[in-house]
Amino acid sequence: MHTYFLSGLLVLWTLSSCQQEYASTANPKASKEARQLLSRLYEMRGKEVWSGQHNYATHLNRSEDTVRHRTGRLPIVWGSDFLRGYPGDYRQEVVDEAIRHQKQGHIITLMYHMIRPMGHDSLGFTLGVKGRVSDEEWERIITPGTVENDCLISKIDRPVPYLQELRDKRIPVLWRPFHEMNGMWFWYGDRRGPEGVQLLWRVMYERYTDLHGLDNLLWVWNANGPRDWPDDEAYAYDLFYPGHEYVDVLAADIYKADYQPSHHDDLVKLAEGRPIAIGECGRLPDPSLFESQPDWVWFMTWAQWIWRENTPDQVRSVYNHPKVSSKAP
């Protein structure tokens, strides 16, 4: 499905939806553009899948360019990350590129590999995000008034000025914080129940919506596909879900071509009618997946995995599938 988009997509949606009510967002103050985007995702379920591509902040077009080279098309969803520590702070470059892509008709998804609260931002992914904290450290992190909790709040607020810049330009963002929280590899991983990562999610949500006025965000709760691989487990979705009042879209990350029916079906069940997406993938799914698992509304290949895990023919077969939407360069 080769789709030709006007700037930001939203002009078309406004023309086609002017007599309709928009989908209900988690944030009751969500912007018109965010509501339009969510409405479009509801309309797509079972009919259309948006192509997507993550790009490292140090190479904001390199992975997308691979798609263009292999298919002659561009992914609709453009993604990047507010992680600092490459080394260097590329957050403003990420925002500038997001603005440019939105003007060209892309949908923007952003994530935040948050460094553990007690770590310096320059630690980066391997030293700062991966690895666990002790139970005692976790208690201090979630307890207001502690040094660790103050550090958590400071880390949560790091992306705010950049997201506000996007808000002020009326750019809706598919926002994916605390992703893969049901796995055991990140500092916030496998913390279950209301005092676990659900609490971090609620704190960020309330600060961003009530304090900082980030009404351009759609909140994408993005777990990993559950698995029982030794020393690489990911656990059931529902143990980590913060509740429908905090979530607009549910997503799963799927690597090593582990496209189990349960990853889709269990997410559909938990979503109770909300859109679901493949938040990240390494190897692209076989195109037949979009028939057997029909509710995915977008997929996003992770950065260099587009060429490391996929042959040119595999990329073309997915982008040429009649259900998959892409855009002209």
LINWO-V185934 format. One record per residue. N is the residue number from 1. PSI is psi as a letter, one per 30 degrees, with the letter a starting at -180 (NA if undefined). D_LAST is the distance of its C-alpha to the last C-alpha in Angstrom with 1 decimal. Layout:
{{N/PSI/D_LAST} {N/PSI/D_LAST}}
This chain:
{{1/j/14.9} {2/j/11.4} {3/k/11.3} {4/j/9.8} {5/k/10.7} {6/l/12.4} {7/k/12.9} {8/f/14.3} {9/f/14.8} {10/f/18.4} {11/e/19.0} {12/e/18.6} {13/e/20.9} {14/e/23.4} {15/e/23.7} {16/f/24.3} {17/g/26.4} {18/f/28.6} {19/g/31.7} {20/l/31.1} {21/k/32.1} {22/l/29.6} {23/k/30.0} {24/k/32.6} {25/l/31.3} {26/e/33.4} {27/j/33.6} {28/f/35.5} {29/g/34.2} {30/k/30.5} {31/l/28.4} {32/e/27.3} {33/e/23.6} {34/e/24.6} {35/e/26.7} {36/e/23.9} {37/e/21.6} {38/e/24.6} {39/e/25.5} {40/e/22.1} {41/e/22.6} {42/e/26.1} {43/f/24.9} {44/f/22.5} {45/k/25.3} {46/f/26.0} {47/e/23.4} {48/k/19.9} {49/k/18.4} {50/k/15.4} {51/k/13.7} {52/l/14.0} {53/k/14.2} {54/k/16.8} {55/k/16.6} {56/k/19.8} {57/f/20.8} {58/f/21.5} {59/i/18.1} {60/f/15.7} {61/f/12.5} {62/e/14.2} {63/e/14.1} {64/e/10.5} {65/e/9.8} {66/e/12.3} {67/e/10.4} {68/e/7.4} {69/e/10.3} {70/f/12.3} {71/f/10.4} {72/g/7.4} {73/l/5.9} {74/k/5.8} {75/k/9.3} {76/e/10.4} {77/k/13.3} {78/k/13.1} {79/l/16.6} {80/a/19.0} {81/k/22.7} {82/g/25.5} {83/k/27.7} {84/k/29.5} {85/h/31.1} {86/f/28.7} {87/l/30.9} {88/l/29.9} {89/j/28.6} {90/g/24.8} {91/e/24.8} {92/e/24.1} {93/e/21.1} {94/e/19.8} {95/e/20.4} {96/e/18.8} {97/e/15.5} {98/e/15.9} {99/e/16.4} {100/e/13.3} {101/e/11.1} {102/e/13.2} {103/f/12.8} {104/g/9.0} {105/g/10.2} {106/l/10.8} {107/k/14.4} {108/k/16.3} {109/k/18.9} {110/k/21.3} {111/l/24.4} {112/j/27.5} {113/i/29.3} {114/k/32.5} {115/k/35.1} {116/k/38.5} {117/e/40.4} {118/f/43.0} {119/l/40.6} {120/k/39.1} {121/f/35.4} {122/f/35.2} {123/f/36.3} {124/a/32.7} {125/e/31.8} {126/e/34.5} {127/f/37.4} {128/f/36.5} {129/e/34.8} {130/l/36.1} {131/l/39.7} {132/l/42.1} {133/l/44.4} {134/l/48.0} {135/e/49.4} {136/e/51.3} {137/e/48.3} {138/e/46.4} {139/e/49.3} {140/e/49.2} {141/e/45.4} {142/g/45.7} {143/j/49.0} {144/k/48.8} {145/f/50.8} {146/l/50.3} {147/e/48.7} {148/e/46.2} {149/e/45.2} {150/e/44.8} {151/e/42.5} {152/e/40.5} {153/e/40.1} {154/e/39.0} {155/e/36.3} {156/e/35.2} {157/f/34.8} {158/e/32.8} {159/f/29.3} {160/e/30.8} {161/e/30.1} {162/e/26.4} {163/e/26.1} {164/e/28.1} {165/e/25.7} {166/e/22.9} {167/e/25.6} {168/f/26.5} {169/g/23.0} {170/h/23.2} {171/j/20.4} {172/k/21.5} {173/k/21.4} {174/j/22.0} {175/k/24.7} {176/i/26.0} {177/l/29.2} {178/h/31.9} {179/l/29.8} {180/h/31.6} {181/f/34.8} {182/f/36.6} {183/l/36.4} {184/g/39.0} {185/f/36.9} {186/l/36.1} {187/f/38.8} {188/g/38.5} {189/l/38.2} {190/h/40.7} {191/j/42.4} {192/l/43.3} {193/a/44.6} {194/f/44.9} {195/g/45.9} {196/b/43.1} {197/f/39.3} {198/e/39.6} {199/e/41.5} {200/e/38.8} {201/e/36.2} {202/e/38.6} {203/e/39.4} {204/e/35.7} {205/e/35.0} {206/e/38.1} {207/e/37.5} {208/e/33.9} {209/e/34.6} {210/e/38.3} {211/e/38.5} {212/f/35.2} {213/h/33.8} {214/i/30.4} {215/g/29.8} {216/g/26.0} {217/k/26.2} {218/k/26.1} {219/j/28.3} {220/j/27.0} {221/j/29.9} {222/j/28.6} {223/a/31.3} {224/l/31.2} {225/k/32.1} {226/k/35.9} {227/l/37.4} {228/h/40.8} {229/k/39.8} {230/k/42.6} {231/g/42.0} {232/h/38.4} {233/l/39.3} {234/k/37.3} {235/l/39.5} {236/k/39.4} {237/e/36.9} {238/f/39.6} {239/f/41.5} {240/g/38.9} {241/k/37.5} {242/f/38.3} {243/k/38.6} {244/f/36.6} {245/f/37.5} {246/g/35.3} {247/k/32.2} {248/e/29.5} {249/k/27.5} {250/k/28.9} {251/l/27.0} {252/k/28.0} {253/k/26.8} {254/j/27.3} {255/l/27.6} {256/h/29.2} {257/h/28.0} {258/h/30.8} {259/i/29.5} {260/k/32.9} {261/e/33.5} {262/f/35.4} {263/e/32.4} {264/e/30.9} {265/e/34.1} {266/e/35.9} {267/e/32.9} {268/e/33.0} {269/e/36.7} {270/e/36.5} {271/f/33.7} {272/h/36.0} {273/f/33.2} {274/l/30.7} {275/l/27.1} {276/l/26.7} {277/l/23.8} {278/j/23.3} {279/e/23.0} {280/k/22.5} {281/l/22.8} {282/d/23.2} {283/k/23.1} {284/k/20.9} {285/l/23.2} {286/k/24.1} {287/f/22.3} {288/f/25.9} {289/e/26.1} {290/f/24.2} {291/e/27.2} {292/f/30.0} {293/i/28.6} {294/f/27.1} {295/f/26.9} {296/k/24.1} {297/f/21.5} {298/l/18.9} {299/l/18.9} {300/j/17.8} {301/k/18.1} {302/j/20.0} {303/c/18.6} {304/f/19.9} {305/f/21.0} {306/e/17.7} {307/f/19.0} {308/e/22.7} {309/f/23.4} {310/k/20.9} {311/l/20.8} {312/e/17.8} {313/e/19.4} {314/e/19.8} {315/e/16.2} {316/e/15.3} {317/e/18.3} {318/e/17.3} {319/f/13.7} {320/f/15.2} {321/k/18.0} {322/f/18.6} {323/f/19.2} {324/k/16.0} {325/k/13.2} {326/a/9.5} {327/l/6.5} {328/k/3.8} {329/NA/0.0}}
